[in-house]
Amino acid sequence: MIEAEHRLEMVRLATRSNPHFSTSDVELSRPGKSYSIDTIRFFRERGLDALFFILGSDAFVEIETWKECQTLFSLCDFIVMTRPGSQKNSFSSPVPEALIPSFRYAPRENAWIHLSGHLLYFKEISFLDISSTKVRELIEKRRSARYLIPAEVEAYVQKLGLYRRSL
């Protein structure tokens, strides 16, 4: 596992050219364990109402285990990124069973609407076979991750020798 400061810097490098993204070290600055619910509340308290929590479908399937998971959806919109072909068929809900009573599907928005009015989107990502695991494996084998991660991030990883096993 790479230190949190390095992961934060890689996010900064990856997003700095996009004015629609910002990074924060709030979770690193917080003492003790950091929970998503606390981070969302932190930004809501600062007047940031248009918050989108973006996560992969692999993390979303475990969301019922997260601290105050029922409350999470009342604080911001969610975007769950799915790989091509990974979504369930249209007759079954992609929402975890325990959460279904709190949502209704809105075909016009192509989203699930929480009782709070916040939206839950499922978005299919690119057809490229990109995953953090694959990128780490390439780097560990000293192979290029070009086109899979931003050039600035690849340069940072190479410069510091991140994700390489000690010999």
C-alpha positions in Angstrom: 0.0 0.0 0.0 1.3 3.4 -1.0 1.3 6.2 1.6 -1.8 8.4 1.5 0.3 11.5 0.7 1.5 9.9 -2.5 -2.0 8.8 -3.5 -3.3 12.4 -2.9 -0.5 13.8 -5.0 -1.3 11.4 -7.9 -4.9 12.6 -7.7 -3.8 16.2 -7.8 -1.6 15.5 -10.8 -4.4 13.7 -12.6 -7.0 16.4 -12.1 -5.1 19.7 -12.0 -5.8 20.5 -15.6 -9.6 20.1 -15.2 -11.3 23.1 -13.6 -14.3 21.0 -12.6 -12.2 18.9 -10.1 -10.6 19.8 -6.9 -8.6 17.8 -4.4 -8.6 17.9 -0.6 -6.5 16.5 2.1 -9.3 16.6 4.7 -9.2 12.9 5.2 -5.5 12.9 5.7 -5.7 15.8 8.2 -8.5 14.1 10.3 -7.2 12.2 13.3 -8.2 8.5 13.6 -10.2 6.7 11.0 -11.7 8.6 8.2 -15.2 7.7 7.0 -16.9 8.9 3.9 -19.9 10.1 5.8 -17.7 12.5 7.8 -16.0 13.8 4.6 -19.4 14.5 2.9 -20.6 16.3 6.0 -17.4 18.3 6.1 -18.0 19.6 2.6 -21.8 20.1 3.1 -21.0 22.2 6.2 -18.9 24.5 4.0 -21.8 25.2 1.7 -20.9 22.8 -1.1 -24.3 21.4 -2.0 -23.5 20.1 -5.5 -21.4 17.1 -4.3 -21.0 14.0 -6.4 -19.5 10.9 -4.7 -17.9 8.9 -7.5 -16.9 5.2 -6.9 -16.5 2.0 -8.7 -19.0 -0.8 -8.7 -16.6 -3.0 -6.8 -16.8 -0.6 -3.8 -20.5 0.1 -4.3 -21.4 -3.6 -3.8 -20.0 -3.3 -0.2 -21.7 0.1 0.6 -24.1 -1.5 3.1 -21.0 -2.1 5.3 -20.1 1.6 5.3 -20.7 3.8 8.4 -24.2 5.3 8.2 -24.7 4.0 4.7 -28.4 4.8 4.8 -27.6 8.5 5.5 -24.9 8.8 2.8 -27.5 9.0 0.0 -29.4 11.8 1.7 -26.3 14.1 1.6 -25.1 14.0 -2.0 -25.5 12.5 -5.5 -23.7 9.2 -6.3 -22.1 8.1 -9.5 -21.2 4.4 -9.7 -18.8 3.6 -12.5 -19.3 0.2 -14.0 -17.3 -1.8 -16.5 -19.0 -2.7 -19.8 -21.3 -5.6 -19.4 -21.0 -5.7 -15.6 -24.4 -4.1 -14.8 -27.3 -6.5 -14.0 -30.0 -6.8 -16.5 -32.6 -4.0 -16.6 -35.2 -6.2 -14.7 -33.1 -6.4 -11.5 -32.1 -3.5 -9.4 -28.4 -2.5 -9.1 -29.2 -1.0 -5.7 -28.3 -3.2 -2.8 -31.4 -5.0 -1.4 -31.4 -3.3 2.0 -31.4 0.2 0.3 -34.2 -0.5 -2.3 -37.0 0.9 -0.1 -35.2 4.2 -0.1 -35.0 4.5 -3.9 -37.2 4.6 -7.0 -36.1 4.4 -10.5 -36.6 7.4 -12.8 -36.4 6.4 -16.4 -36.3 10.0 -17.7 -33.2 10.8 -15.6 -31.8 7.3 -16.1 -31.1 7.3 -12.4 -32.4 6.1 -9.1 -33.9 8.8 -6.9 -33.3 8.6 -3.1 -36.1 9.7 -0.8 -34.0 12.8 -0.1 -34.1 13.7 -3.8 -30.5 12.9 -4.4 -29.7 10.9 -7.5 -27.8 7.6 -7.9 -26.4 7.1 -11.4 -24.8 4.1 -12.9 -22.4 5.0 -15.7 -20.5 2.6 -17.9 -16.9 3.5 -18.3 -14.6 3.0 -21.3 -14.2 -0.2 -23.1 -10.5 -0.2 -22.3 -9.4 -2.8 -19.8 -8.1 -0.3 -17.2 -8.0 -1.0 -13.5 -5.8 0.1 -10.7 -4.7 -3.5 -10.2 -3.6 -3.7 -13.8 -1.7 -0.4 -13.6 0.1 -1.5 -10.5 1.0 -4.8 -12.0 2.5 -3.1 -15.1 4.5 -0.7 -13.0 5.7 -3.5 -10.8 6.9 -5.3 -13.9 8.6 -2.1 -15.0 6.3 -1.8 -18.0 4.7 1.4 -19.3 1.3 2.4 -18.1 1.1 5.0 -20.9 -2.4 5.9 -22.0 -3.8 4.1 -18.8 -2.8 6.9 -16.4 -2.0 10.6 -17.1 1.6 11.2 -18.1 2.2 13.4 -15.0 1.1 10.5 -12.7 3.3 8.0 -14.5 6.3 10.3 -14.2 5.6 10.8 -10.5 5.4 7.0 -9.9 8.5 6.3 -11.9 10.5 9.1 -10.2 9.7 7.8 -6.7 9.7 4.1 -7.7 6.2 3.6 -6.3 4.5 0.2 -6.7 7.8 -1.6 -7.2 8.6 -4.5 -5.0 11.9 -4.4 -3.2 14.3 -6.9 -4.6 
